[in-house]
C-alpha cells in the first residue's frame, strides 16, 4: 500500500474524536474576533484567543484582517468586503475537509482548488428595495481536484467535506445571532 502524504494528521483527529465521546464538555469551543473601526467603512479585526478543551487557548500568532469596501462603493478599498470573508471561510473549510477526508481514505492529492462565487443583489443593503435580502442570493462552489482516485471517489470526498463543514453548516442552516450594546 502506498503511503498517502497530504499533510493531515488523521490519527490525531481520530484520537480526538474518540476522547470527546467520553468528555463532550471538552468539545464546547468559543471562537472570538475583535473588530475596531478605523475610518469610513474600514475596520480591522484581530483573532488571537479562543476557548476550547475546557480552558482558554491562543493561536500561535495573532491574525489581523482588514475589511472595507471597494472604490466603486465610494470607499478606500483597504481590504475585502465583510461578505467576501464568508466566501474565504467556506472555501477554506471545504478545502481543509477535502484534504482530511482524502488522507483518511488513503487518497493522494496532487492539487485542490476551490472557486467560490456568491451572487449578491446590493439593492438590499443600500435600502433601495426592502424586498431584496441583504445577503447572498446563492453561493456556488466549484472544485478542481487532481488526485489518485476515480471521479466518483473525488465526488465522495467533496460530499463528505460538505457534510462535516462548520462553515457550510452555518451558511445553510439558521444560526442564532445575538447583537447587543455593552
N, C-alpha and C positions, 0 to 999 in steps of 0.2 A: 504494500500500500504506500502511495506517495504521501509525504508529509505536506500538509497544506500550511502555507505561511501567509496569512492575511493580516497579521499583527493584532489579533484579538485573543485575549486570554480567556477562552471559553471555559476552561476548567475553573478558574476563579469565579466566573459568573454562575456556573452550575453549583459550586460550593456555597455561594452567597444565597442562591435560591433555596437550597436545602436548609441552610441555617435560619433563614427568615420564616420557614414553615413553622418552626417551633418558637420563634420570637417575632410575631407580627408587629409588635410595637416598634421594633427597630427599623421597620420599613417605612415609618412615617417621616417624610422629609419635608422641609420648608425651604424653598428656593427664594432668594431675595435679589432685587435690583433696586438701586437707589439713583433716582434721576434728579438732576439740577438744571433749572432753566438757565440758559446763557444769555440769549438776546433774540428778539423776533420769535421765530418758531424753532429755534435751535436749542437742543438740550443735550446734556452729557449724562450718560448712565454708567454707573460702575457696578461691578459684581465681584464680590470677594468672599463673603461668608455665607454659610447655609447651615441648616440644622439637619442632622441625619444620624442614624445608628445610635440614637439616644443622647446625642450631645452636639454642641456647636462644632462646626468644621470650617476649614478655609481652603479655597483653591490655592495652588502653588503660587499663582500671581493674580493680581487684580486685573480684571478685564475692563476696558473702557470703550464705550460705544457712543458715537455721535449720531444724533438724529436731527434732521432738518427737512426742508422741502426744496425741490428744485427751483431754479430761477424762473421757470415758467409759472410758478405759483407766487412770484414776487418775493422769493426768499433768497437766502445766500448759498444754499446747496452745500452746507458744511457736513453733510452725512446723508445716509439713505433715509427714506421716509419710514416712520414707525410701522406702517403696514408692510413694507418690504422686509422688515425684521421677521414677520411671520413666515414669509417665504424662506428666509435663511434658516429659521428654526425647523420648518418642515423638511426642507432639502437635507439639512444636516442629520436630523433624526432618522429619516428614512434611509439615508446612505449608510449611517452607522449600523442600522438594523440589517441591511443587506450584508455588510461585512461580517457581522456577528453570526447571522444565520448561515452564511456560506462557510465560515470557519467551523461551526458546529456540525454542519452536514458534510464536511470534508471536500468542499468545492473550492478550488484555487481560483482566485480572482486575478485578472490582469489589469482591468480598469473598470471603474464605475463612475458614471456621470449622470447627474440628475438635473433636468431643467424644469423649473417650477415657474408657472405663469399664473397670475391672479388677475381676472377681469374685474375692473373696478369702475363704476359709474360715479364720478366725483360730484355729481349734482346733489347727492345726499349730504355729504359733509360740508358743502358750500351753502346749504339751505335753499337751493334753487327749487327743489322739488321734494316735499316731505314724504312722498310715496316711494322715493328711491332710498334703499337701505344705505347705511354709511360704510359698510364693509364690502368685502369681495362678493361678487355675484357667483363666481365659481373659480375654482383653482384646478389647474391641470399639472400633473407631474409626469414627465417623460424620462424614463431611464434608458441609458445605453450602457450595456454591461457586456464586457468581454471576459469570459470565464470558461474553465474546463467543465462545461455542463451543457446539457440539452436546453433548447428553448423552453421546454416545459419545466425543467428544473429551475431555470432562471426566473420564470414567471412565479414559481412557487416561493423562491427566495423573496421576491418583491411582495408577494401576498402576505407572507409571514412577517416581514418587516412592517408592513402597513398594519397588520393585526396587533403588533406589540408597540407601535409608536405612540409615545406620550403626546407628541405634538399633533399627530394626525387625530388622535382621540379628542384632544382639547379643541381642535378646529371643527370637528364633525359632530360633537355631542355638546349639549348645553352644559356650561360650567358656571357655577355660582361665582359672581364677582361682586364684591362689596367695595364701594368707594366712600370714604369718609374724610372729614377735615379734622385734623388734630388741633 
